[in-house]
Structures are given as C-alpha cells and as structure tokens.
Amino acid sequence: SQKIEQNSEALNIQEGKTATLTCNYTNYSPAYLQWYRQDPGRGPVFLLLIRENEKEKRKERLKVTFDTTLKQSLFHITASQPADSATYLCALDLTSGTYKYIFGTGTRLKVLA
Amino acid sequence: GAGVSQSPSNKVTEKGKDVELRCDPISGHTALYWYRQRLGQGLEFLIYFQGNSAPDKSGLPSDRFSAERTGGSVSTLTIQRTQQEDSAVYLCASSPLAGELFFGEGSRLTVL
C-alpha cells in the first residue's frame, strides 16, 4: 500500500543546533514534495516545495533535500530557535503531476532554550 | 488579501444530525482540498477539486460524506447522520495550479 512515514517520536534538540526531520515514502512517484509547519490549533503553513528534478532547496535557515532513488526527503533547520517548535508535515502528490497531495503524520519538534 | 476562510470554526452536534462545513478559498485558486485531522494525528485526504474537472472523491470515508464546489469557488462539506468517530478538525486548502496549499484554520467538529 502507499505510505508516507515521518518520525512518529517527538524530536527534542538544544537551541542553536541543527534539526533534521525525515520523510520516507513507498510506492509513489511524486513530482513535488512540500514541507509545512503546523502550530497547535492552527492550519498548516507552507514552508518549501521541491521538485523531483531538484536535489536541494534552501530558504533562510531551512534546507530540504529530495532523493527519488531512496524515496526520502530530509528537512533541516539550522541554528534552531525555541520559536521553531511545532509539528512539521511533509506532503507529496500521489501521482506525478496530479497535485493531489497526501500528507505524512508529522513530526513534533521541540527546541529547548 | 484574504486567506482561506472556514466556517463555523467550532461545531458541536448530536449523533445522527447532519452538518455542513463551508470553505471560502482564495480568489483565483483553481484547486480546493478537504482534509480531516483527528486529535494528535496527521492530515487525512478527503476530496480534491481541480478547475472544472470531476472531483477526486477517493478519500471520502463513507457515503455519509459529500462535498460540492459551486461556481469554482465556495465549497461545502456535508456529513450526514454524524457519528462520534466523525469528531475531528476539518481543514480546507486552496491552491493555484502546481503551487503551495493555503490552509484555513479549520472547522472543529464535536459529535456528542
């Protein structure tokens, strides 16, 4: 069956360190992969989009990689801050180019001061 | 400009009643999505509208659930004969083609 996996355990890191979150998928051939941030009681907010022909995308302290061979995306937050504490969700389009996005279960990140 | 607007923000209903949840997407966005999020869980895909194409209803959990999008804009998600298992936050998102999804704040449904 088709599946998107993210670390189910919460990730606690010290302020200033780099947080790395993983998103693994099976049985998909996505054209796009996106990362979102969700705070408690709020809707998800878009962070980054990466295409299948892109290896890496950066935005300020955020970096996303996309390995279509490993079927994995890594999401990095450098110089993490307590304000980065949230749940992070990956999403990918079910079949290349359909823009029908399926989400992973999310990873809760807590940055400790 | 305005973002995605959802109403009601909170709805408490009794088991067996019907409910309607409304989504006003961002003007000009061709795609509209509904997701369900149970407490502490991820987003569960329900339905996807894209332009004038037939909607992808593959995520609707039962025939008690239906959705429509009128005039390519406002969408309504209807749940008939609600059950306690329907309690969740229902999130709507809109998107320009091939772009990011813009989410509303959700409609929290509690079925007693």
Interface residues (C-beta under 8 A of the other chain):
Chain A: Y32 Q34 Y36 R42 G43 P44 V45 F46 L49 L89 A91 Y99 K100 Y101 I102 F103 G104 T105 G106
Chain B: V4 A31 Y33 Y35 Q41 G42 L43 F45 Y48 Q50 D56 L91 A93 S95 L97 A98 G99 E100 L101 F102 F103 G104 E105 G106
